[in-house]
Structure formats: C-alpha cells, structure tokens
Amino acid sequence: MPGVDQVGVEQRAAGLATRSIKKASKLQAIDTAISMVDLTTLEGADTEGKVRSLCAKARRPDPDFPDVPRVGAVCVYPDMVATAVAALEGSGVGIASVATAFPSGRSSRDIKLLDTAMAVDAGATEIDMVIDRGAFLSGRYMAVFEEIRAVKAACGDAHLKVILETGELATYDNVRRASWLALLAGGDFIKTSTGKVSPAATLPVTHVMLQAVHDWHVATGQHRGVKPAGGIRTTKDAIRYLVAVHEVAGPAWLDPHLFRFGASSLLNDLLMQRRTQLSGHYSGPDYVTVD
C-alpha cells in the first residue's frame, strides 16, 4: 500500500481542528454527537447496579430535556450484557460488548470465539474485538485477517467493530494497513483503541481511518464505520471529530450507523454544553448526572 504523508495528514488535521461552529449549528452538532456516543464502562469493579444506571442514562441522557437524543449504544463486558439487555429493552439503544480477550487480545482463537459467542448469546447487538497486534507487527497479516473473519462469523447478526489499538501500531502506514485488513476481513467498523493504552484516539489517526472507509466506499460501494475511542472528553473535542468526518469521509458518515465515539465522560460535557446553548449561561456538573 502507498505510504501515508505524515506531514500532510497532521497539517490537515490541525487545520480542520481550528474550525468553529456557532449557535444553532453547534446545538445540532451536540445532538449529533450525543447520538453517536457508545456510553462505556469497562472496569473490573463494574456491578449490575452500575450498568443499570448507565443504561438509564443512555435511554434518557438529560431527564429535564426529553428531546435529547438517546446514545448510540452502551458498551460493557460480556458478563454484563444480559443486565444491559434487560435495562435497555425497547429503547432502541444498541448493546455493545468487548470480546476476544479484551484489551490485550492475548489468548487462543478458540477462547476468543467463545468470548464472542457468550456476548452474542446474551443479546449483544455489537461486538468490539481487538486484533492480535503481536501478529500484525510481526508481519503475520493473514493470521490477523483470518481471525477477524472467524470472529465476524461468530457475530451472526451483530455488527463487528475491529479495534486496531493504534497507539501500539506506531505509524500511520501501519494504521492504514490495519484498517484495510479489517475492512477486507468484513469488519463493519474500524475502531482506534481500547482506551487502555496511551495514546488512544488522535485526530490524525482518525483522519487516516476515515480516508480508508471513504476509499473503501469508492472501491466497493459499501459503507463502513469508524469509532475513535479513548481520551475524547469535551464537546470541543467531539466537534473537531465531526468536522473531520464531514471533510474526510463525507456527510453520509455523520450518522450513528457509521460513526461512534467510545467514551465514558464525554456525554456529561455534551449535556452541560447543550444546556448552555439553550439557556445562554453555563450549566455545571450539578445539573446533569455525572458517572
């Protein structure tokens, strides 16, 4: 594959990040971003009560404003999927589950497929898998491709998001190669990160991935999605990503079926900034539920 122009992609990302959105357009951007959030809890201390609380927030992010859109999905570990399914019944909110020995991916393929099957059998509508970065970085691309294909088959009707863990791939060339590998293997989304490795999502890396799904669409006519995850915490950050989506992939990707934010705290800031747009004064965290 052709190499990525590092200077060019970083300059374009920085340039697009300076664009500002005001007034009605900003409110529309905030609502769009809310609808794209995968509200996430992936901690060893997760409890059923915490997941139910998160699901209640996903269904109705701001109880004082029923017109606030619901989020795209709630993302949990496989053993918490059944709890999320019960809490989100009839809401239209997706149930995403990490799988394949998340976050390291260090296990046998049989275990990874069982992990995936457990989540799907419990009711997950979306699976976030991690690629084998060791295999990728040692040049065993076919092993990575075959594993993604096998997990895709185990997903059944569930959508598959393929986590590249771009912070460990080190170069934009590797990010482009991994993106195409995931798309060729049948991934419905390509996702930057687990959120457990630094750096996680960055704008230049997301530009490379957005260009990949755009080029895939040009080549095949198929739409595939992108999900940046990790480190996106503010409304300003989210809007910068939405500008990148519009300018790099295209307006069609400004849709939760094709773009998601993997986040735990971003929704809080989006809700506070939304209240600010409506009232004309800043609303602090006391006015929204803080996770």
C-alpha positions in Angstrom: 0.0 0.0 0.0 1.2 3.6 -0.6 2.7 5.3 2.5 0.8 8.0 4.4 2.1 11.6 4.1 2.8 12.2 7.9 3.3 15.9 7.5 0.2 16.3 5.3 -2.2 14.3 7.5 -1.0 16.1 10.6 -1.3 19.5 9.0 -4.8 18.8 7.6 -6.0 17.5 11.0 -4.6 20.6 12.7 -6.2 22.9 10.2 -9.7 21.4 10.3 -9.5 21.4 14.1 -9.4 25.2 14.1 -12.9 25.5 12.5 -15.6 26.8 14.9 -19.3 26.1 14.9 -21.7 28.6 16.4 -25.3 28.9 17.7 -27.9 26.6 16.0 -25.2 24.7 14.1 -23.4 24.0 17.4 -26.6 22.7 19.0 -27.2 20.4 16.1 -23.6 19.2 16.3 -24.0 18.5 20.0 -27.2 16.4 19.4 -25.4 14.5 16.6 -22.5 13.8 18.9 -24.8 12.6 21.7 -26.5 10.1 19.3 -23.0 8.8 18.4 -21.8 8.0 21.9 -21.1 4.4 22.9 -21.6 5.0 26.6 -18.9 2.8 28.1 -18.0 1.1 31.4 -15.1 -1.4 31.2 -13.8 -1.7 34.7 -13.0 -4.7 36.9 -15.2 -3.1 39.6 -18.3 -2.9 37.3 -21.5 -4.1 39.0 -25.0 -4.8 37.8 -26.2 -1.7 39.5 -23.7 0.5 37.8 -24.6 -1.0 34.4 -28.3 -0.4 35.0 -27.6 3.2 36.0 -25.6 3.7 32.8 -28.4 2.2 30.8 -30.9 4.6 32.3 -28.7 7.5 31.3 -28.3 6.1 27.8 -32.1 5.9 27.4 -32.7 9.4 28.7 -29.4 11.3 28.9 -31.0 14.5 30.4 -34.3 13.9 32.2 -35.1 17.6 32.2 -34.9 17.7 28.4 -36.8 14.7 26.9 -35.8 15.9 23.4 -32.2 15.0 23.9 -31.4 12.0 21.6 -30.6 8.7 23.1 -27.0 7.5 22.7 -25.9 5.0 20.1 -25.0 2.1 22.4 -23.9 1.0 25.8 -20.6 -0.9 25.9 -19.9 -3.4 28.6 -18.0 -6.6 29.3 -19.7 -9.9 28.1 -20.8 -10.9 31.6 -22.8 -7.6 31.9 -24.6 -7.9 28.5 -27.7 -9.6 29.9 -28.1 -6.8 32.5 -27.8 -4.2 29.8 -30.3 -6.1 27.5 -32.9 -6.1 30.3 -32.3 -2.4 31.2 -32.5 -1.3 27.6 -35.4 -3.3 26.3 -37.5 -1.4 23.8 -35.2 1.7 23.9 -33.5 1.3 20.5 -30.1 1.7 22.2 -27.5 -0.8 20.9 -25.8 -3.2 23.3 -22.1 -3.4 22.6 -19.7 -5.8 24.2 -16.0 -6.1 24.1 -14.7 -9.5 23.3 -11.7 -11.6 22.1 -9.7 -11.3 25.4 -10.1 -7.5 25.6 -7.9 -5.4 25.9 -4.7 -7.4 25.3 -6.1 -10.0 22.8 -3.6 -12.5 24.3 -5.5 -15.7 24.2 -6.2 -18.6 21.8 -8.6 -18.2 18.9 -10.9 -20.8 20.5 -11.2 -18.7 23.6 -11.7 -15.5 21.6 -14.6 -17.1 19.7 -16.2 -18.4 22.9 -15.9 -14.9 24.4 -17.7 -13.5 21.3 -20.3 -16.2 21.3 -21.1 -15.6 25.0 -21.7 -11.9 24.4 -23.9 -12.6 21.3 -25.9 -15.3 23.0 -26.6 -12.9 25.9 -28.0 -10.4 23.4 -25.2 -8.1 22.3 -26.0 -6.4 19.0 -22.4 -5.1 18.5 -19.1 -6.8 19.2 -15.9 -4.8 19.7 -12.9 -7.1 19.1 -9.2 -6.5 19.4 -6.8 -7.5 16.7 -3.7 -9.5 17.6 -1.1 -6.7 17.5 1.8 -9.1 18.0 0.8 -11.0 14.9 0.3 -7.7 12.9 3.6 -6.2 14.0 5.5 -9.3 13.1 4.0 -9.3 9.6 1.6 -12.2 10.0 -1.2 -10.3 8.3 -3.0 -13.4 7.1 -3.3 -14.6 10.7 -4.9 -11.3 11.7 -7.2 -11.4 8.6 -8.4 -15.0 9.3 -9.1 -14.2 13.0 -11.2 -11.2 12.1 -13.1 -13.4 9.6 -13.7 -16.0 12.2 -14.9 -13.5 14.8 -17.2 -11.9 12.2 -18.8 -15.3 11.5 -19.2 -15.8 15.3 -21.1 -12.5 15.5 -24.0 -13.7 13.5 -26.3 -10.7 13.0 -24.3 -8.5 15.4 -22.1 -5.8 13.9 -18.4 -6.1 14.3 -16.1 -3.3 15.4 -12.4 -4.1 14.9 -10.1 -2.4 17.4 -6.7 -1.7 15.9 -5.1 -0.3 19.1 -3.4 2.4 17.0 -1.2 3.6 19.9 0.7 0.3 19.6 0.8 0.3 15.8 3.2 3.3 16.0 3.0 4.6 12.4 0.3 5.9 10.1 1.4 3.4 7.5 0.5 0.6 9.9 -2.8 2.2 10.8 -3.7 2.4 7.1 -2.6 -1.2 6.5 -4.5 -2.5 9.6 -7.6 -0.5 8.5 -7.7 -2.1 5.1 -7.0 -5.5 6.6 -10.0 -5.2 8.9 -12.3 -3.9 6.1 -11.2 -6.7 3.8 -12.0 -9.3 6.6 -15.5 -8.0 7.0 -15.4 -5.5 9.9 -18.4 -3.2 10.0 -16.4 -0.6 11.9 -12.8 0.1 12.5 -12.0 1.5 15.9 -8.9 3.3 17.1 -8.3 2.0 20.6 -9.3 0.0 23.7 -8.9 3.1 25.9 -6.4 1.2 28.0 -3.3 2.2 26.0 -1.8 5.7 25.6 -2.0 7.4 23.1 -5.6 6.4 22.3 -7.7 8.2 19.7 -6.0 11.2 17.9 -7.3 13.3 15.1 -4.5 12.5 12.6 -5.0 8.7 13.2 -8.8 9.1 12.8 -8.2 11.0 9.6 -6.3 8.0 8.2 -9.1 5.7 9.2 -11.8 8.0 7.8 -9.9 8.1 4.5 -9.7 4.3 4.5 -13.5 3.9 4.8 -14.0 6.6 2.2 -11.7 4.9 -0.2 -13.4 1.5 0.6 -16.8 3.1 -0.4 -15.4 4.4 -3.6 -13.9 1.0 -4.5 -16.8 -1.2 -3.4 -19.9 1.0 -2.9 -20.2 -0.3 0.7 -20.3 2.0 3.8 -18.2 1.0 6.8 -17.9 2.9 10.0 -15.2 4.5 12.2 -15.1 4.7 16.0 -12.4 6.8 17.8 -12.2 5.8 21.5 -10.2 6.9 24.5 -9.3 10.4 25.5 -12.3 12.3 23.9 -13.8 14.1 26.8 -15.1 17.5 25.8 -17.7 18.9 23.4 -14.9 20.9 21.6 -13.1 17.6 21.0 -16.2 15.9 19.7 -17.0 18.7 17.3 -13.4 18.6 15.9 -14.0 14.9 15.1 -17.3 15.7 13.5 -15.7 18.3 11.2 -13.1 15.6 10.3 -15.9 13.1 9.5 -17.6 15.6 7.2 -14.5 16.7 5.4 -12.6 13.4 5.1 -15.2 10.7 4.8 -18.2 12.8 3.8 -21.6 13.9 5.1 -23.0 10.4 4.8 -20.8 9.4 7.8 -22.5 12.0 10.1 -24.8 9.2 11.3 -24.5 6.9 14.3 -24.7 3.9 12.0 -21.3 5.0 10.6 -19.6 7.0 13.3 -19.4 6.5 17.0 -17.4 7.9 20.0 -16.2 5.4 22.5 -16.4 7.4 25.7 -17.4 7.4 29.4 -17.2 11.0 30.4 -17.9 12.8 27.0 -21.6 12.6 27.4 -21.5 14.7 30.6 -19.8 17.6 28.9 -22.1 17.4 25.8 -25.1 17.7 28.1 -23.7 20.6 30.0 -22.8 22.4 26.8 -26.2 21.7 25.4 -27.9 23.4 28.4 -25.5 26.3 27.9 -26.6 26.7 24.3 -30.3 26.7 25.3 -30.1 28.9 28.4 -27.3 31.3 27.5 -25.3 30.6 30.7 -23.0 27.8 31.8 -24.5 24.8 33.5 -22.2 23.0 35.8 -22.0 19.2 36.6 -24.6 19.6 39.4 -27.3 19.8 36.7 -26.5 16.5 35.0 -25.8 13.0 36.2 -22.1 12.5 36.4 -20.7 9.0 36.1 
